[in-house]
Amino acid sequence: MSTATPVASPSTAKETDPETLGWMRGFPPSPDRLITFQDGSFRSFPELRWAWSNVRQLVPTVNVWRGAGPASVLPREDHDIGTVASITMDGRPMTFADMLEETYTDGIAVLHRGKLIYERYFGALKPHKPHIGMSVTKSFTGVLAGILVSEGRIDPQAPVTDYVPELKASAFGDARVHEVMDMTTGLEYTEVYTDKNSHVWGLRRANGMAPIPPDYDGPTNIFDFLVAQRKQGEHGKVFAYKTVNTDVLAWIIRRASGMTLSDFLSERIWQPMGAEEDAHYHVDRIGTESGGGGLSTTLRDLARFGETMRNHGRFNGRQIVPATVVEDIARGGDPEKFKPAGYTTLPGASYRNQWWVTHNAHGAYMARGVYGQGIYIDPKAEMVIARYASHPVAGNAANDPVTLPAYMALANQLMAGG
């Protein structure tokens, strides 16, 4: 099984373009161009540059229906922002276009005041094709939970076991819902992508995104994995980024709504938002969606969701997400609880209901996923950036030093009328 560990000198985005390399071409593809789930090659670099835009050819999925109505309009006003200059966190000059190349961008869409001013696709991604959002999925899960909180169907102060009694003997047996929402639970679980013994690989086997080895006797679905989690430390003290929290939150959403995650997302966000295409979740071996990392969407629909959030939950002529839900997220969590996690590229940040809040001068907040997936919302600049990528390194510490200064430089230029 591949663990997608960082390589010392990764080849450039151009050199690893999946179209140029011809992955999965031919009927059948030649053995040296074949990418499969079972051998783990879909997680290796550069194969993952094809895989993240073609998840449905690798694992089972469930649809998120866009509905029968028309797609919402994204008015266009093209700007060539490729020359916008920034300085990376390590002091290098960088243009916006060079940032896209250096960070293995598959697609980027920039909205300013609701208008699509810049849209580019690279590699295997096309406008109509879904790309996996990885942990950007968590922010959708957080918003769905927020909707149920606003309707009084989830109480953030309630014990998790009020909704999921099956978790009574697990690490979550004495946790409260808000601790799961903000990832302040005390868990033994580890999430280190470069460590083949990290618990994250057990989660991936359980949620259907890693093959089951012949001698494996652990959980093979999400529910069984969650009930086996063990506690370490106290709940409510510090933030620690652990995907199992989101999958517990997704379980709570299913119980509180009486719906699958895919149907609930379709009914409450995807249809009213006027999504252009269906989305999909990858599912485990009993058909359960991965609420922590399994959602694939088109780039424009990701941008629509970001614009919905920027507009305090209003989009396509209607209030889709209660404004109180969005405003609670944008205010952020407790930076003191966040600080011990040691995210050096996010000084002064916090985490609130599955979103990353920068507390920077513009009040920007983000949905983030490994390999460079993201939604960046800058309320002050009235800007939304939706981005899909296939970076050779999983952790966002490889992207942030280049992308975050570029986003701020673009925001400043847009505010100055550039």
C-alpha angles and dihedrals in degrees: 000000000000118000095192091234116186116270120223097238110012116201116251124268090254093051092049098042103142092217091054092045091050099227114185094003121146137038093292106006115242113261093251091054096045122116118190140173097225097059093044092238091129088071095049124096126274092015091064088065086073097033099059090060094045107043092139091065091057111039139017115275140185123220128246102207118223091205130237098283129098122279114261115255119256103194112218129222106163119215124179099229095162093107096052104128129222139163117238121231088259092053104260123138111242137178122215090247092050089050089058092052096044093051097047094245115193095185141350132190123185122196122192118187088343096307123116102237101167134021127168135168129198138176116358097344122106130179093257097043124094118231122199113259095200106195093359078085088072092065091055089050090050092052092048089052090048091054090054091047090053090052093050093245094115122040110205091205094053123102114262088237091065085075103025110029089173087077093061095107094041133083087273094058093101098027125111124226095248090055089056092046092052097035095239095133121124106237137164088218116113129202108199112145095196093054113082089199094054116120089241089080090056088053091050091051089050096047094047100253097109129045121251111248116227094249096044118123100170131107116309098190134049097248094053090048093052096049089054095057117121129213125244120178128345128316119241098025108097140004116253120174107235123154094211088075090062093047089053089049089051089052089052090050091053092050095045095045099034088225139104115259091246094052092044092050090048094049100041104034117002098053100039090044090058095236114201096219139017115266125211141206124214110236138210125243093283095046100263117148120238100241091183101055115346107097121113121188139162116265095246092051089051087053091049090055090049091051090050089057094045089054092055092259097313121122140138091026097303144080102255101166119030109256090231090062093053094043092051090054094045092052088061134210133276112310090200091061089047097048099075090060087075103223098168093184090056106053114181093008129139140194124238128177095333095317130108113230117198100195085209124149091279097045091239120178131187150203108216137191136178120272090032108301115151156145114213116193118191108184095184094052091039087232134141124188120192115189138178122189146164105215117176090234119065101208119083090228083085092057106033099070089060105029103043096055089046091053093049092047090052091047091052092049092050091049090051090054096256 
